[in-house]
Amino acid sequence: MPRALFWRYRWQQQQAMREGNWKLLRMAGNSFLLDVVKDPLERANLKSAYPEVFARMNAAYDAWNAGMLPEDPKAYSHPSWADEEADHYGNRRP
């Protein structure tokens, strides 16, 4: 089985896991299962097509997160803006 990578990011409450071609992403109250090799732009949500993979990855993420320190609500977190990174052109500050 491929090694799993877990991460979380406070901006829009992002939680994610990557395992092989699969990526689980939870963000702003939504959840996604993505095949990042077949769909590198991450457009197709496959959670309904692969419910067993989605459930397994959700459980794995929750188990990993349970062992982590809680997030610091004062920690700085924001997206990349166009004036900070060239590949975020058009992502304007609110």
Secondary structure, DSSP 4 states (H G I P E B T S, - for coil): -PPEEEEEETGGGEEEEEETTEEEEEETTEEEEEETTT-TT-----TTT-HHHHHHHHHHHHHHHHTSPPP-TTS---PPPTTT-GGGTT----
